Amino acid sequence: MVDKRVEKLAELCVHYSVNVKPKEKVVIRGSVAAAPLMTEIYKECLLRDAYPWMMPRLDMDYMFFKTAKDHQLKFVSPFDKFIYENMDVNIGIFCEPNPKRLANIAPAVVRTYNAARSDLVEMYYKRVAEGKVRWTGLPFPIVDEAQEASMSLAEYEDFTYSSCLVDKKDPIAEWKSIHKKQEKTCNYLNSKKEIRIVGEDTNITFNVKGRKWLNCSGEKNMPDGEVFTGPMENSANGKIRFTFPGIYMGRELEDISFTFKKGKLVKASASKGEDLLKEIIKIKGADRIGEAAIGTNYGINQFTKNILFDEKMGGTIHMAIGRSYPESGGLNSSATHWDVLKDMKKDGEIYADGELFYKKGKFII
């Protein structure tokens, strides 16, 4: 029998996050381990008179990256292109059996693969910005990810569903309430020009004039809870040290520091995984900030090594190097978009045009 929380999550996804409409072409993709949730989403799409298309994925990543020749790494399937050009809704399930399966794959191999798909990625996000495709990503809890988060499966299931608010009587009403609250923060920030972030080994400024702060309240991601923008590409100056590990293709990078000058990443270091870090920043466009964000979901109160949860954690900020989201006004183009987190609860401060509005992990105005 299907967990009632799975049914409620599928309903929340289809009826709220992407609001599927009749005759829309909906792609549902995810690991076969997420079959119970994928099946419920498929059913809900059919009930909405849409055209759902299931794309269950076998765990072939390690075999591909270990075996593929250079021309195969660079090959972009015309089938992928067709799907990206024609779908109306893209629903992705975050469910990764063995999250560390690519830990021993050479970073240059992954970089080659990602770089080859840059045109496909840009085309997709252009369609998103034009309103031609809607998307969302949501979790399905499994043992592998529970172990990464240092929880039992039962604990991780409770954590997952409560962070999505499907343990509430009316999850849609809850997320609409969050949207209204966060809209006040976005309106405040949309009137500002310069953002300054101060904290442990951190003092960095960037310009957001003319850029839009986006209110993330359960549409693009589930769970959600953040406000973000794309800084002016040539404006970042200063240093930031991230206090949480960065996770990239299953590998952990620790004690990451970035130094920017006139928007360009001029120095990057890590106490663990620096070889991978050097490969990441070689990707075209990965030497600029594509996103700056503040996490607002205080129900997510522990680091899980799953960016879907971690970047929403209340009391943290995160930055992504690489691709900007066009909806924010960001112009940076890249085949990668890599988020790294910083805890702000101890001594973090954020200023907007010189006014302190966020201190020790909380908004104060």
N, C-alpha and C positions, 0 to 999 in steps of 0.2 A: 504493500500500500504506500502511495506517495505521501511524504511528509507534507502536512498542510502548509507549512512555511514555504515549501518549494512552489506549491500552487499559488500562494499569495505573491511570491516574488515574480513568477511568470506574469501574473495579472498586472502587477505594478509596472513591469517592463513594457508590456504591450499596450496597456491603457494609459500610462502616464509618461514613462521615459521617452518612448518614441511615438506614442499615440498612433498606432497603425491604423490606416484607413482602407476602405474597400478597394480591391483591385491593385493595391500596391505590391510590388515585387520585394519580398523580404528575404534576406539571406541570414540564416542562423548558423553560426559556426562555433566550433569548440571541440575539445577532446571528447573521445567516446566515453570517458569517465563521467562526463557531465550529461549523459543521456537522459536522466530523469528530468532535469531542468529544460533541456532542449526540447524534449517531447511535450512538456507542458506549454512552452512558448509556442511551439508549432500548433498545438491545439487552439490556443488563444488567438493566433493569427487566422486560423481557419474560421473561427467563430466571428471574426471581424470581416470576413469575406475577402481577405487578402490572399496573395499567392506566395506562401512560404516555401523556401528551398533550403533543405537541411544540408550542411556540409560538415559532417563529423570527421574529426582528424585523428588518425593513428599516430602514435609516437614514433615518427620517422626522423626527427631532427638530427639526432646523433649520427645515424647512418648516413644521412645526406651530407652533413658537414665533414664527416670523416672520409667519405668515399668520393664525393663529387670533384670532378676536374674543374679547372679554371673556367672553361667555356660553359660548364653546367652551372657554376655559381653565378655567372653573369647572365644566364638565360632568364628572360621574363616570359612566362607562359602567356600566349594569346587568350587562353581561357580566363586567367586572372584579369587580364585587361578588359575582356568582355563583361565580366561580372562587375568590375569597378565602374564601368561606363553605363551599366544598365540597371543596377539595383536602386531601389528607392529608399530602402531601410537596411542597415547593417547592424546585426545584433551579434556581439562577440561574448563568449563565455570564458571567463578567466578561471582555468582549472588545469593545473600543470602537474601531471605525474612526474615525479623526480625532477624538481626544479633545478637541480645541479647537474643535469645530464650533459650540459655543454661546457662544464667547467674546464675540461682539458682540451677543448678545441682551440686552435691557434687564433688569437684575436684578428689577425690579418685576413683569415678566411671569412669570418663573419663580416668584417668591414667590406670586403669585395662583394659579398652577397647584398648587403644593404645599399651600397653605392649603386649597384646595377638597377635597383628598384626605385631610385629617386624620382624618375619621371612618373612612374605609376603612383607613387605616394603624393606627389604634387598635384597630379590630375584628380586624385580622390579628394584631397582637401580643398581644391578649388571648387569641386562640385558641392562639397559640404558648405563652403562659404557662400555659394550661390543659392543655397536652399534646395538643391536638387537631390540631396541624399541626407537622411538623418541617421544617427548612429548612437549606440550605447554599448557599454561593457558592464558585465555584472558577474558576480562570483558564484561558484558552486563548490562547497567545501568537501575536501577529500583528505585522506590520512596523510598523504605526502606533504601537503601544505600545512596541515595541523602540526606535523613534526617540525617543520621549518619555523613555525610560530611558537614552538615549545608548549603546545597544548595537546590534550587528548582530542579525539575526533568530536566527542560530545561537546566539549568546551568550545572547540573551534566552530562547530555548527551554531551554537548559541551566540558566539561572538559575531559570526557572519550575518545571521538573520536579524539580530538586534541592531547592528550597525546600519542595516538597510531599512530598519524600522518596520519590518513585516511582523514583528511581535506586537505591534500596536493594532488597535481596532480598525483604524482607517489610515493606512500608510500614506495614501495620496494626500489626504488633508494635512498630515504631519509635514510632508515635504513642501507643500504649498505654503505652510506657515514659515518654514525655514527660508523659503525663497523671499518672502516678504521682509523678513528680518535682515537678510543679507543684502537686499536691494538698497537699504539705507547706507550700508558700508560702500557699496559700489557707487552710489550717487555722490557720496563724499569724495571718494578717490578720483572719480571722473572729472572733478573740478580742480585737481591738483596737477602740478608739473613735475616736481622733483621728489623722488623717494630716496630716503636714506635709511639703511639698515645697520644697526650697531649691535655688537654682541661679542662673545668670546672670540678673539682673534679675527674680528670682523668689523669692517667699516667700509661700506660700499654705497655708492649713489648711482642712480640712473634716472633718465628722463622719460616721463610717460605722457607728455603733452600730446593731445590729439589721439591717444590710444584709449581703448575701451576696457574697463574692468568688467569681467564677466562673472555672472552670478551662477555658481554651480550648485544646483539644488535637486539633483536626482534625474536629470535628463541625459546628459552625455555619459555619466558614470553612475553606478549604483554599487556600493554606497557612495555618497557624495558629501560635500561640505567643504567648499573653498571659494575664494575669490581670486581671480588672476588676470594678468594682462601680458602683453608683449612689449617690453621696453624698446625705446628707440635704439636702433641697432648700433649706433656709434657713440652711445652715451654712458655706458657703464665705466666707472672708475673706482678702483679700490680692491680690497681683498675680502673674501668670505671663506670661512672654514666650516665645513659641514660636520655635524656631530653624529650623524647616523651613517652606517655603511651604505654605499651606493651599490645597487644590484644591477648587473648587466649580463644578460644571457646566462643567468644562473651563477655567475661569479660575483664574489663580494670584494669591494674596494673600500678600504678603511682610511679614516683621517684625511679626507679629500680637501684640498685647498685650491682655490682659483684666484688669480690676480688679473684684473682687467685694466686696460688703458685705452681710452677713447673707443670703448665698446668691444675691443678685441681681447681675447684670452691670451695673455702674454706669458703666463706661468701656471702650470698645473702640477700638483704633486699628490701622492698618496703613500701612506706607510705600508699598505698592502695592495697589490694589484696595479702598481704604477705602470707596468708594461702594457696592461690592457687599457689603462687610461690614455696612454700615449697613442694607442691605435684608435681609440674612440675620437680623439680630438683631431685626428688626421682626416676624418670624414668631412667632406666639403660642407661648410656652414656650421660645423660643430664648435667653432671658435667664437661664437656669439651666444648671448642669452636669448633664447626663444620664448621663455616664459618665466615670470616671477609671480609667486602665489603665496597666499596665507591660508593654512588649514583651519577649518572652523568646526569640525565634527569632534566634540569633546567626549562623545561616546566611544570613540576609537582612542584608547588610552595606553596602547602598547605597540611596540614595533614588531611587525609580523614578517618582514622581508618580502612582502607583497605590496607593490606600489599602489595597487588599486585601493588598499586600505591606508597605507602609511602616509601618502601625500595629503590625505584629508584630516590627519590627526590634529586635533585642537592643540594650540600652543606651539605649533611648528610653522616654519616657512619652507618652501622648496623652490628651487630654480631648475630650469631645464636648459641644457645647451643643445643647440640645433634648431630644428624646425619651429617656427612660430605658428600659432593658430590664426589664420587670416581674419577670423571674426573679431579678434582683439585689435586689429589694425597692424599686427606684426608682419614684417616683410621678409624675415629671414627664411631662407630656403635650405633644406638639408634632408638627407635620407634618414637622419636619426633625430630623436627627441628623447633626451635622457634626463630624468628627474633625480635630484639629490636633495636630501632633507637636512634641516638644521633645527635643533631644539631651541626655543626662545623663552622657555619658562623660567630660567635662572636669572639672566640679566639682559635679555633681549629687549631692544627698543626699535620702533619704526617711526620715522618722521615723514610727514608730507608737507612740503614747502616750509620746512622748519618747525612744524607743529607736531608735538608728540601725540600720536593717536593710538599707539599699541605698546604695552609694556608688560614684560614678564609673562608672555603668552596670552594676554587678554586685550581686547579692544577697550579703550578708556574713554572714547567719545563716540 
